[in-house]
Structure formats: C-alpha cells, structure tokens
Amino acid sequence: MTPLKEKLLIKEASINKVQFDKEWFFKLDDMAFYLKEDLSEVEFVYLPMFIDDEQEYVKCAAFDDITRGRKEIQ
C-alpha cells in the first residue's frame, strides 16, 4: 500500500480537489486511479467541483476518511 502525505496530494495535478471549511476533499475516482486501489469502502460526500470549466457534483473524501477506508480494506 502506497503511503500517503496530504501535502503531496494537494500539490498533485492529476487529482481534482476542493477546499471546503478549511479542509481539503479529494475526488475519489482520481484517488483510486492515483493509488491503483479500490476505495469503495471510503466514506464520501458529494461536493461541487469545477472539472474542465464545468461544475459537477462528485464523490469526494477528506484525507482522514481515505486513510481510514484504506486500512479497513486490508
């Protein structure tokens, strides 16, 4: 399992993300592709995000939720 560092994920251009209430939320599909892992057990919320200049509501999760969901999978 690839170790995660939130600061590096925030800088990663291939992962769509949005800051909401001072917390970063990452698009789950992008995270699953980046990590090459199944993140279906991660708790998520739908948040608005601009992707290709269009607003979409997508599944997003906070860093802590992703970390916790990854541990439960193993």
NUPA-598948 format. One record per residue (C-alpha): residue number from 1; residue in three letters; y, x, z. Coordinates in pm, 1 decimal, decimal comma. Each point is the difference from the previous one (the first is absolute). Example, Ala and Ser with C-alpha at 12.3 -4.5 7.8 and 13.67 -1.06 7.14 Angstrom:
! NUPA-598948
- resi;resn;north;east;up
- 1;ALA;-450,0;1230,0;780,0 $
- 2;SER;344,0;137,0;-66,0 $
! end
This chain:
! NUPA-598948
- resi;resn;north;east;up
- 1;MET;0,0;0,0;0,0 $
- 2;THR;339,0;138,8;-101,5 $
- 3;PRO;231,9;59,2;297,2 $
- 4;LEU;327,9;-192,5;-23,0 $
- 5;LYS;352,3;103,0;87,2 $
- 6;GLU;260,0;-275,9;-17,4 $
- 7;LYS;283,9;234,7;-101,1 $
- 8;LEU;-197,6;120,0;-302,1 $
- 9;LEU;-89,1;-356,1;-103,4 $
- 10;ILE;366,9;-100,4;10,7 $
- 11;LYS;78,2;282,5;-244,9 $
- 12;GLU;-296,1;-76,7;-228,5 $
- 13;ALA;139,4;-146,2;-324,6 $
- 14;SER;-327,2;-164,6;-107,6 $
- 15;ILE;-1,7;-233,4;302,5 $
- 16;ASN;233,8;-298,5;0,7 $
- 17;LYS;153,0;-56,5;341,4 $
- 18;VAL;272,2;-198,3;171,9 $
- 19;GLN;179,4;42,9;330,6 $
- 20;PHE;9,7;-316,8;209,9 $
- 21;ASP;139,9;-12,8;354,9 $
- 22;LYS;16,3;381,9;14,7 $
- 23;GLU;-371,4;30,1;-81,8 $
- 24;TRP;-149,8;108,7;-330,3 $
- 25;PHE;-254,1;-223,7;-171,0 $
- 26;PHE;-219,6;130,4;-281,0 $
- 27;LYS;-145,7;-201,1;-288,7 $
- 28;LEU;-371,9;-26,2;78,1 $
- 29;ASP;-120,3;28,9;-359,9 $
- 30;ASP;194,7;323,9;-42,0 $
- 31;MET;-135,2;137,2;327,6 $
- 32;ALA;-359,1;-86,7;-92,7 $
- 33;PHE;41,1;177,5;-334,9 $
- 34;TYR;170,8;301,6;160,1 $
- 35;LEU;-268,4;36,2;268,7 $
- 36;LYS;-289,6;-108,6;-224,7 $
- 37;GLU;-118,2;-225,0;283,4 $
- 38;ASP;-69,5;-367,5;58,3 $
- 39;LEU;282,0;-134,3;217,6 $
- 40;SER;-112,4;-362,9;0,4 $
- 41;GLU;-34,0;1,5;381,2 $
- 42;VAL;362,9;103,5;55,0 $
- 43;GLU;230,0;-267,7;142,7 $
- 44;PHE;282,0;-75,6;-242,0 $
- 45;VAL;308,8;-212,8;-56,5 $
- 46;TYR;164,3;-115,0;-320,6 $
- 47;LEU;340,2;160,0;-48,0 $
- 48;PRO;245,8;-4,4;-289,6 $
- 49;MET;6,6;323,7;-193,9 $
- 50;PHE;173,1;103,4;-321,6 $
- 51;ILE;-255,3;133,6;-247,4 $
- 52;ASP;119,6;86,7;-350,6 $
- 53;ASP;334,2;-168,0;80,4 $
- 54;GLU;-167,8;-332,2;82,7 $
- 55;GLN;-39,0;-144,5;347,9 $
- 56;GLU;-357,7;-79,6;96,4 $
- 57;TYR;-166,0;-100,4;326,0 $
- 58;VAL;-281,2;246,5;56,9 $
- 59;LYS;-253,1;85,5;270,9 $
- 60;CYS;151,6;266,4;222,7 $
- 61;ALA;-105,2;169,6;320,1 $
- 62;ALA;168,2;224,1;252,7 $
- 63;PHE;-125,2;354,4;50,3 $
- 64;ASP;-162,6;-85,3;335,1 $
- 65;ASP;-184,2;-298,7;-150,6 $
- 66;ILE;-134,7;215,3;-282,1 $
- 67;THR;-114,7;268,7;241,8 $
- 68;ARG;-168,3;-255,5;227,1 $
- 69;GLY;-169,5;-177,2;-292,7 $
- 70;ARG;-136,2;325,7;-135,5 $
- 71;LYS;-164,4;84,0;333,1 $
- 72;GLU;-170,0;-338,5;19,1 $
- 73;ILE;-158,1;47,3;-341,5 $
- 74;GLN;-202,6;303,4;106,1 $
! end
